């Protein structure tokens, strides 16, 4: 994050515009909406801008800007001239006085940016791109405008009126946040949107009178194989409302950043032979936080019920009497194969698919080898990178032809995705050659040949 977004309270505060043209007028309109007192320095001024100054109690000084201009008392300064050298001069002068300054369309000479704004006062939403793409910011603002009801401002104002009463009734901030979240999802919203404020007051008073501290709950959420756009809507909603997020190494950073920003984040590892927290410890953590009244998001890569030990975790929750929900995720097999352009089934090549774990037990993978040697079948191995050489050898020893196509998909669906194709006879040698790293999915079968035609990224 290269900029720190803040909201300035400018009511009755002096602000300076350097420039008197149309660009300056557009900035003045925004400042006036915020209640600022606007002064302008310029050799000429637009009539509409001059009228706006009079309305805000500001002044127009018909002079050229110079470093002799006193600016220390201004809350902020905007340079909006059509002369780059003047805008730069304004910026440098403001820097010496530690005054916030913006030079319109001149990123190097800005100490703050003016974002695209959605005004649902008192609810204000801003979109900024650090000055790199104002058109994109405006397009995003337009998209948001169509999805945010105009009544949201009324809802924010109503919430402010009741905030002190809610805080007095519900002292715990986590419980208070849950109260507001449930309230915003209730019929109260529609009452306020339609100006039925008496009914809304009655509704919230009853909700406060009936309030009881919520019980803890665990959300077992599949985060998918890595691409945050593959999250389900329900996964995102529960990630946003959780008090605690317990996650492992297969959860990508972009996905973790989509969790509620102030939630407690607990890393439990789960790399091969290096478990930051053993499975029994993870189970105990889930129970502990839930029994303390927390809403816990157990965020797992892929799908919780496909080699994710989700079943073990919810068995523990059931035994402890803890409520839980399970949110399926796109498992690595379907996500990574799709992004690699390898269909797992195909009428001409594979009429069945088997998901297998390649985890080694006592140095050797334990798999039903005779069942796996079948021509029109796709094998998908999770966690099979370390034992890949032994897996390939066992398949060949049990009758599979050495020329059977194999694909390794490393960090599938992410920007670092790497796909290497070979055969049972040579794929193990390519791991070091192509620097393949975990997490890696292995696909074995004739469908791998289709990648040459169907790869799209």
C-alpha positions as CSV (number, residue, x, y, z in Angstrom):
1,X,0.0,0.0,0.0
2,X,1.8,3.1,-1.2
3,X,-0.8,5.6,0.2
4,X,-2.6,5.9,3.5
5,X,-6.3,6.7,3.0
6,X,-7.8,9.1,5.5
7,X,-10.9,11.3,5.6
8,X,-10.3,14.9,6.5
9,X,-12.8,17.0,8.5
10,X,-12.6,20.3,6.7
11,X,-15.8,22.1,8.0
12,X,-14.9,25.8,8.6
13,X,-11.2,25.0,7.8
14,X,-9.2,27.3,5.4
15,X,-8.1,25.7,2.2
16,X,-6.2,27.3,-0.7
17,X,-6.7,26.8,-4.5
18,X,-3.9,28.1,-6.7
19,X,-5.6,28.5,-10.1
20,X,-8.9,30.0,-11.1
21,X,-10.0,27.9,-14.1
22,X,-12.4,25.0,-14.6
23,X,-10.1,22.4,-13.0
24,X,-9.9,24.6,-9.9
25,X,-13.6,25.0,-9.9
26,X,-14.2,21.2,-9.9
27,X,-11.9,20.8,-6.9
28,X,-13.6,23.8,-5.1
29,X,-17.0,22.1,-5.5
30,X,-15.7,19.1,-3.5
31,X,-14.1,21.3,-0.8
32,X,-17.3,23.3,-0.5
33,X,-19.4,20.1,0.0
34,X,-17.0,19.3,2.9
35,X,-17.7,22.7,4.4
36,X,-14.3,24.2,3.8
37,X,-13.5,28.0,3.6
38,X,-11.9,28.3,0.2
39,X,-9.4,31.0,-0.9
40,X,-8.1,31.3,-4.5
41,X,-4.9,32.8,-5.8
42,X,-4.9,33.3,-9.6
43,X,-4.5,36.1,-12.2
44,X,-8.0,35.3,-13.5
45,X,-11.0,33.4,-12.1
46,X,-14.1,31.7,-13.5
47,X,-17.3,33.5,-12.5
48,X,-18.8,30.2,-11.1
49,X,-15.7,29.8,-8.9
50,X,-15.9,33.4,-7.6
51,X,-19.5,32.8,-6.7
52,X,-18.6,29.7,-4.8
53,X,-15.9,31.5,-2.8
54,X,-18.4,34.1,-1.7
55,X,-20.8,31.3,-0.6
56,X,-18.0,29.7,1.6
57,X,-16.7,32.9,3.0
58,X,-13.4,32.7,1.1
59,X,-11.4,35.3,-0.7
60,X,-10.0,35.7,-4.2
61,X,-6.5,37.2,-4.5
62,X,-5.8,38.5,-8.0
63,X,-2.0,37.8,-8.0
64,X,0.5,35.3,-9.3
65,X,1.6,32.7,-6.8
66,X,5.1,33.1,-5.3
67,X,7.0,31.8,-2.3
68,X,6.1,35.0,-0.4
69,X,2.5,33.8,-0.1
70,X,1.7,32.8,3.5
71,X,0.3,29.3,3.5
72,X,1.1,27.9,7.0
73,X,-2.4,28.5,8.3
74,X,-4.1,26.4,5.5
75,X,-5.2,22.9,6.2
76,X,-4.4,21.9,2.6
77,X,-3.4,23.5,-0.8
78,X,-4.4,22.4,-4.3
79,X,-2.3,23.5,-7.3
80,X,-4.7,23.6,-10.2
81,X,-3.0,25.8,-12.8
82,X,-2.2,24.9,-16.4
83,X,1.5,25.7,-15.8
84,X,3.7,22.9,-14.6
85,X,6.4,25.2,-13.2
86,X,3.8,27.0,-11.0
87,X,2.4,23.7,-9.7
88,X,5.9,22.6,-8.8
89,X,6.6,25.8,-7.1
90,X,3.4,25.5,-5.0
91,X,4.4,21.9,-4.0
92,X,7.9,22.9,-2.9
93,X,6.7,25.8,-0.9
94,X,4.1,23.7,0.9
95,X,6.7,21.0,1.6
96,X,8.8,23.6,3.5
97,X,5.7,24.5,5.6
98,X,4.5,20.9,6.1
99,X,1.2,21.7,4.5
100,X,-0.7,19.0,2.6
101,X,-0.6,19.7,-1.1
102,X,-2.0,18.2,-4.3
103,X,-0.9,19.2,-7.8
104,X,-3.6,18.2,-10.2
105,X,-2.5,15.4,-12.6
106,X,1.1,15.8,-11.4
107,X,1.9,12.7,-9.2
108,X,5.4,13.6,-8.2
109,X,4.2,16.9,-6.8
110,X,1.4,15.5,-4.6
111,X,1.4,14.8,-0.9
112,X,-2.2,13.6,-1.1
113,X,-4.5,12.4,-3.8
114,X,-8.2,13.4,-4.4
115,X,-10.1,10.1,-4.9
116,X,-13.2,9.3,-6.9
117,X,-16.0,9.7,-4.4
118,X,-19.3,8.1,-3.8
119,X,-21.4,10.4,-1.6
120,X,-24.0,8.8,0.6
121,X,-23.5,11.3,3.4
122,X,-22.6,10.7,6.1
123,X,-21.3,7.6,4.4
124,X,-18.5,8.5,2.1
125,X,-16.7,5.9,-0.1
126,X,-13.6,6.8,-2.0
127,X,-11.6,5.0,-4.7
128,X,-8.0,5.9,-5.4
129,X,-5.2,4.5,-7.6
130,X,-2.3,6.5,-6.2
131,X,-2.8,8.9,-9.1
132,X,-1.8,6.3,-11.7
133,X,-5.2,5.8,-13.2
134,X,-8.0,8.3,-12.3
135,X,-10.2,7.0,-15.2
136,X,-10.1,3.5,-13.8
137,X,-11.0,4.9,-10.3
138,X,-13.9,6.7,-11.8
139,X,-15.1,3.5,-13.6
140,X,-14.9,1.6,-10.4
141,X,-16.8,4.3,-8.6
142,X,-19.5,4.0,-11.3
143,X,-19.8,0.3,-10.7
144,X,-20.1,0.8,-7.0
145,X,-22.7,3.6,-7.5
146,X,-25.0,1.1,-9.1
147,X,-24.7,-1.4,-6.2
148,X,-24.9,0.8,-3.1
149,X,-28.5,2.0,-2.4
150,X,-28.9,5.7,-1.8
151,X,-30.6,4.9,1.5
152,X,-27.2,3.8,2.9
153,X,-26.6,7.3,4.0
154,X,-29.8,7.3,6.1
155,X,-28.8,3.9,7.6
156,X,-25.4,5.4,8.6
157,X,-27.1,8.4,10.2
158,X,-29.6,6.2,12.0
159,X,-26.7,4.1,13.3
160,X,-24.9,7.2,14.6
161,X,-28.0,8.2,16.6
162,X,-28.2,4.8,18.3
163,X,-24.4,4.2,18.7
164,X,-24.1,5.4,22.3
165,X,-27.2,3.4,23.4
166,X,-25.8,0.2,21.8
167,X,-22.4,0.7,23.3
168,X,-23.9,1.2,26.8
169,X,-25.9,-2.0,26.5
170,X,-23.2,-4.2,24.8
171,X,-19.8,-3.4,26.3
172,X,-17.9,-6.1,24.5
173,X,-16.7,-4.6,21.1
174,X,-16.7,-8.0,19.4
175,X,-20.3,-8.7,20.5
176,X,-21.3,-5.1,19.5
177,X,-20.0,-5.6,16.0
178,X,-22.0,-8.8,15.7
179,X,-25.1,-7.0,16.9
180,X,-24.7,-4.3,14.2
181,X,-23.9,-6.9,11.5
182,X,-27.1,-8.9,12.3
183,X,-29.1,-5.6,12.5
184,X,-27.9,-4.5,9.0
185,X,-29.0,-7.9,7.6
186,X,-32.5,-7.6,9.2
187,X,-35.7,-5.8,8.0
188,X,-34.4,-2.7,9.7
189,X,-32.7,-1.6,6.5
190,X,-35.8,-1.4,4.5
191,X,-37.6,0.5,7.3
192,X,-35.0,3.2,7.2
193,X,-34.7,3.2,3.3
194,X,-38.5,4.0,3.3
195,X,-38.2,6.6,6.1
196,X,-40.2,4.5,8.6
197,X,-38.1,5.8,11.4
198,X,-40.6,5.3,14.2
199,X,-40.8,1.6,13.3
200,X,-37.0,1.4,13.0
201,X,-36.5,2.9,16.4
202,X,-38.9,0.3,17.8
203,X,-37.1,-2.5,16.0
204,X,-33.7,-1.6,17.3
205,X,-35.0,-1.1,20.9
206,X,-36.5,-4.6,20.8
207,X,-33.3,-6.0,19.4
208,X,-31.3,-4.4,22.2
209,X,-33.7,-5.7,24.9
210,X,-33.6,-9.2,23.5
211,X,-29.8,-9.3,23.0
212,X,-27.8,-12.2,24.3
213,X,-24.1,-12.8,23.9
214,X,-23.6,-15.0,20.8
215,X,-22.2,-18.5,21.0
216,X,-19.0,-19.3,19.2
217,X,-19.0,-21.0,15.8
218,X,-16.5,-22.4,13.4
219,X,-16.6,-21.9,9.6
220,X,-14.6,-24.6,7.8
221,X,-13.9,-22.7,4.6
222,X,-12.3,-24.0,1.4
223,X,-10.1,-21.3,0.0
224,X,-9.5,-22.9,-3.4
225,X,-6.2,-23.6,-5.1
226,X,-4.8,-20.0,-4.9
227,X,-6.6,-17.6,-7.3
228,X,-8.8,-15.3,-5.0
229,X,-11.4,-15.0,-7.8
230,X,-12.2,-18.7,-7.3
231,X,-13.6,-18.1,-3.8
232,X,-17.3,-18.7,-3.4
233,X,-19.5,-15.9,-2.3
234,X,-20.3,-17.6,1.0
235,X,-16.6,-18.2,1.7
236,X,-15.9,-14.5,1.3
237,X,-18.9,-13.5,3.5
238,X,-17.8,-15.7,6.3
239,X,-14.2,-14.7,6.0
240,X,-15.3,-11.1,6.4
241,X,-17.3,-11.7,9.6
242,X,-14.9,-14.0,11.4
243,X,-13.2,-12.8,14.6
244,X,-10.3,-15.3,14.2
245,X,-8.8,-16.8,11.1
246,X,-6.8,-20.0,11.4
247,X,-4.9,-20.7,8.2
248,X,-2.2,-22.9,6.7
249,X,0.5,-22.4,4.1
250,X,-1.7,-23.4,1.1
251,X,-3.8,-20.2,1.6
252,X,-2.4,-17.6,-0.7
253,X,-1.6,-14.1,0.5
254,X,-4.2,-12.4,-1.7
255,X,-6.9,-14.6,-0.2
256,X,-5.7,-14.0,3.3
257,X,-5.9,-10.3,2.7
258,X,-9.6,-10.7,1.9
259,X,-10.3,-11.7,5.5
260,X,-11.6,-9.1,7.9
261,X,-8.7,-6.7,8.5
262,X,-8.9,-6.6,12.3
263,X,-9.5,-10.3,12.7
264,X,-6.9,-12.3,14.7
265,X,-4.8,-14.3,12.3
266,X,-3.3,-17.6,13.5
267,X,-0.8,-19.5,11.2
268,X,-0.7,-23.3,11.7
269,X,1.8,-24.2,9.0
270,X,1.2,-27.8,7.7
271,X,4.3,-28.0,5.4
272,X,5.6,-31.5,4.8
273,X,7.4,-32.8,7.9
274,X,7.2,-29.3,9.4
275,X,3.9,-28.7,11.1
276,X,3.9,-25.4,12.9
277,X,1.0,-26.7,14.9
278,X,0.2,-30.5,14.8
279,X,-3.3,-31.5,13.8
280,X,-4.3,-32.2,17.4
281,X,-3.3,-28.7,18.3
282,X,-5.3,-27.2,15.4
283,X,-8.4,-29.1,16.6
284,X,-7.9,-27.8,20.1
285,X,-7.5,-24.2,18.9
286,X,-10.8,-24.4,17.0
287,X,-12.6,-25.6,20.1
288,X,-10.8,-23.1,22.4
289,X,-11.7,-20.0,20.3
290,X,-15.3,-21.1,19.7
291,X,-15.9,-21.9,23.3
292,X,-14.7,-18.3,24.1
293,X,-17.5,-17.0,22.0
294,X,-15.5,-16.3,18.8
295,X,-16.5,-16.8,15.2
296,X,-13.6,-18.8,13.8
297,X,-12.8,-19.2,10.2
298,X,-10.7,-22.3,9.5
299,X,-9.3,-21.4,6.1
300,X,-8.0,-24.3,4.2
301,X,-6.4,-24.5,0.7
302,X,-8.6,-26.3,-1.9
303,X,-11.6,-28.1,-0.5
304,X,-11.7,-29.0,3.2
305,X,-13.0,-32.6,2.6
306,X,-10.5,-33.6,-0.1
307,X,-7.3,-34.5,1.6
308,X,-7.8,-31.5,3.9
309,X,-8.5,-33.3,7.2
310,X,-11.7,-31.3,7.4
311,X,-13.6,-34.4,8.6
312,X,-11.2,-34.8,11.5
313,X,-11.6,-31.2,12.6
314,X,-15.4,-31.2,12.6
315,X,-15.5,-34.5,14.4
316,X,-13.6,-32.7,17.2
317,X,-16.0,-29.8,17.1
318,X,-19.0,-32.2,17.2
319,X,-17.6,-34.0,20.2
320,X,-17.1,-30.6,22.0
321,X,-20.6,-29.4,21.2
322,X,-19.3,-26.5,19.0
323,X,-21.5,-25.3,16.1
324,X,-19.9,-25.3,12.7
325,X,-20.5,-24.7,9.0
326,X,-18.7,-26.2,6.0
327,X,-18.1,-24.2,2.9
328,X,-16.8,-26.3,-0.1
329,X,-13.9,-24.9,-2.1
330,X,-12.6,-25.6,-5.6
331,X,-10.2,-28.5,-5.0
332,X,-6.7,-28.4,-6.5
333,X,-7.5,-31.2,-9.0
334,X,-10.3,-29.2,-10.8
335,X,-8.7,-25.8,-10.3
336,X,-5.2,-26.6,-11.4
337,X,-6.1,-28.9,-14.2
338,X,-8.5,-26.3,-15.7
339,X,-5.9,-23.5,-15.5
340,X,-3.4,-25.9,-17.1
341,X,-5.7,-26.7,-20.0
342,X,-6.0,-30.4,-19.0
343,X,-9.5,-31.8,-18.8
344,X,-9.7,-34.6,-16.2
345,X,-12.2,-36.6,-18.2
346,X,-12.8,-36.8,-21.9
347,X,-14.9,-39.2,-24.0
348,X,-12.0,-40.3,-26.1
349,X,-9.3,-40.5,-23.4
350,X,-10.7,-41.0,-19.8
351,X,-14.0,-42.1,-18.6
352,X,-13.0,-42.0,-14.9
353,X,-10.8,-40.0,-12.6
354,X,-9.2,-40.9,-9.3
355,X,-8.0,-38.5,-6.6
356,X,-5.0,-40.0,-4.6
357,X,-2.6,-38.7,-2.0
358,X,1.0,-39.2,-2.7
359,X,2.1,-38.8,0.9
360,X,4.8,-41.2,1.9
361,X,4.3,-43.5,4.8
362,X,7.5,-45.1,6.2
363,X,9.3,-43.9,3.0
364,X,6.9,-45.5,0.5
365,X,3.5,-44.5,-0.9
366,X,0.7,-47.0,0.0
367,X,-1.6,-47.1,-3.0
368,X,-3.7,-49.9,-4.7
369,X,-1.3,-50.1,-7.6
370,X,-3.2,-52.8,-9.6
371,X,-6.4,-50.7,-9.6
372,X,-4.5,-47.7,-10.9
373,X,-3.0,-49.3,-14.0
374,X,-5.9,-48.7,-16.4
375,X,-5.6,-47.0,-19.8
376,X,-8.8,-44.9,-19.9
377,X,-8.4,-43.4,-16.4
378,X,-6.9,-40.1,-15.1
379,X,-4.9,-40.2,-11.9
380,X,-4.6,-37.0,-9.8
381,X,-2.0,-37.1,-7.1
382,X,-2.0,-34.5,-4.3
383,X,1.2,-34.0,-2.3
384,X,3.1,-36.4,-4.5
385,X,6.2,-34.4,-5.4
386,X,8.6,-36.0,-2.8
387,X,7.6,-39.6,-3.7
388,X,7.2,-39.0,-7.4
389,X,10.0,-41.2,-8.5
390,X,8.7,-44.2,-6.4
391,X,5.2,-43.6,-7.6
392,X,6.2,-43.7,-11.2
393,X,8.3,-46.8,-10.7
394,X,5.5,-48.6,-8.9
395,X,3.0,-47.8,-11.7
396,X,5.5,-49.1,-14.3
397,X,6.3,-52.2,-12.2
398,X,2.6,-53.0,-12.1
399,X,2.2,-52.9,-15.8
400,X,1.6,-49.2,-16.8
401,X,3.5,-48.3,-19.9
402,X,6.5,-45.9,-19.3
403,X,5.3,-43.6,-22.1
404,X,2.0,-42.6,-20.2
405,X,1.8,-38.8,-20.2
406,X,2.3,-37.0,-16.9
407,X,1.9,-33.3,-16.0
408,X,3.3,-31.5,-12.9
409,X,1.4,-28.3,-12.0
410,X,3.3,-26.2,-9.5
411,X,1.4,-23.3,-7.7
412,X,-1.5,-23.8,-10.0
413,X,-4.0,-20.9,-10.6
414,X,-1.6,-18.3,-9.2
415,X,0.7,-15.9,-11.2
416,X,3.6,-18.3,-10.4
417,X,1.9,-21.3,-12.0
418,X,4.4,-23.6,-13.8
419,X,3.4,-26.7,-15.8
420,X,5.9,-29.4,-16.9
421,X,4.9,-32.3,-19.1
422,X,6.7,-35.6,-19.5
423,X,6.1,-39.4,-19.1
424,X,6.2,-41.9,-16.3
425,X,9.7,-42.7,-17.4
426,X,11.2,-39.2,-17.3
427,X,9.0,-36.9,-15.3
428,X,10.9,-37.4,-12.0
429,X,14.1,-36.2,-13.6
430,X,12.4,-32.9,-14.7
431,X,11.6,-31.8,-11.1
432,X,15.1,-30.6,-10.5
433,X,15.6,-29.5,-14.1
434,X,12.6,-27.1,-14.1
435,X,12.9,-26.3,-10.4
436,X,9.4,-27.5,-9.6
437,X,8.3,-26.5,-6.1
438,X,5.4,-27.5,-3.8
439,X,2.5,-27.2,-3.7
440,X,2.4,-29.4,-6.9
441,X,-0.4,-31.4,-8.4
442,X,0.5,-34.5,-10.5
443,X,-1.8,-35.6,-13.3
444,X,-1.3,-39.0,-15.0
445,X,-3.2,-40.0,-18.1
446,X,-3.8,-39.6,-21.8
447,X,-5.7,-36.3,-21.1
448,X,-2.4,-34.6,-20.5
449,X,-1.8,-34.7,-24.3
450,X,-4.7,-32.2,-24.7
451,X,-2.7,-29.5,-23.0
452,X,-0.8,-28.7,-26.2
453,X,-4.2,-27.7,-27.8
454,X,-6.1,-26.4,-24.8
455,X,-3.6,-24.4,-22.7
456,X,-4.8,-20.9,-22.1
457,X,-2.4,-19.4,-19.6
